[in-house]
Amino acid sequence: MGRVTIHDVAEKAGVSLATVDRVLNKRPGVRKSTIEKVHEAVSALNYTPDVFAANLAKKRSYRLQFLIPNGPNAFMEDLTREAIGHAEALQRERVNIHIEPIDAFDGHRVTGTLAILDKSVCDGVAVVAPAFPEVRAAIDRLQDRGVHVVTLVSDHPVSNRQHFIGIDNVAAGRVAGRLLGRFLPTAPAKIAFIVGSLGLRDHADRYAGCIEVLEAEYPHLQLLKVHEGRDDNAKNRNIILKLLAEHPDLAGLYNIGAGNRGVIAALDDLKGGSDITFIGHELTPYTREALISGTMDALIAQDPGHEVRSAIRVLKALCDGGPIVEGQERIGIDIFLKDNLPD
């Protein structure tokens, strides 16, 4: 048997198409006995409404907002490009996507952006959310105003957001710790850490996962204090230059956030990058070249295209009251060496 349609339900229940439509959409004016007949037919036929077709028939539209950090962050630039590309492609399907730049390090500004959104502006929001209390409160208030909210890349799990779209960042940090421990010799050595900010949940989770592995399984490695560079290339470059001046015997480096260009520039300038095991995040033209040249040893990455597609699917499902396919929306952790770089 092919796909069960509303015509099959009407025929089995012995009622009109209009009556089935009223029952399925919970509109008044149908007798209780007729409602029971329709539900029995739906159950017997295992009928599932075609939400896409129904939305086209009703001229249903989706107004989605993506709040993505701006600034010189190559991964966020990729995420923005993906969102723009999908916004153009999905217009014919009545999906309207607006991309709003935010400063992920400024919780008050992110809160202000969330505060001006409501059902008159959008149906759903995907936000790269810094883990500040005021942002949590703004997410909760936006949910209360009837707008569906999902977090993207960086989670805010104590908020009432309805879904997180991104990698398991604790696991990603554990991977980085394992790579550092395996790549470095068994002799005592120093490892340095740079984050954008520990106020970003993804950075905090990666750092926690990394040091958990290193402290438990590689106790001979000395872990230096973490430095915050706000994902800024110039700041990260200065941090590395200062670190190497203070610790000329530095053996390992983990850049937990963005700003890899600054780290790469400092290592290349000092001609000492080949002596330091450097692990970072996200595949960009700059990290690709650093892997090929040997300045960077390994890269932990996530697929921005998958994340944007997932955010759109999840927000549409939330708007429709439909199911979220967890397996489809699970974002994988990619590990790249110079030997397995994609074209």
Summary of the structure (lengths in Angstrom):
residues: 343
radius of gyration: 24.9
end to end distance: 43.6
largest distance: 83.7
contacts: 1147
relative contact order: 0.11
helix: 49%
strand: 18%
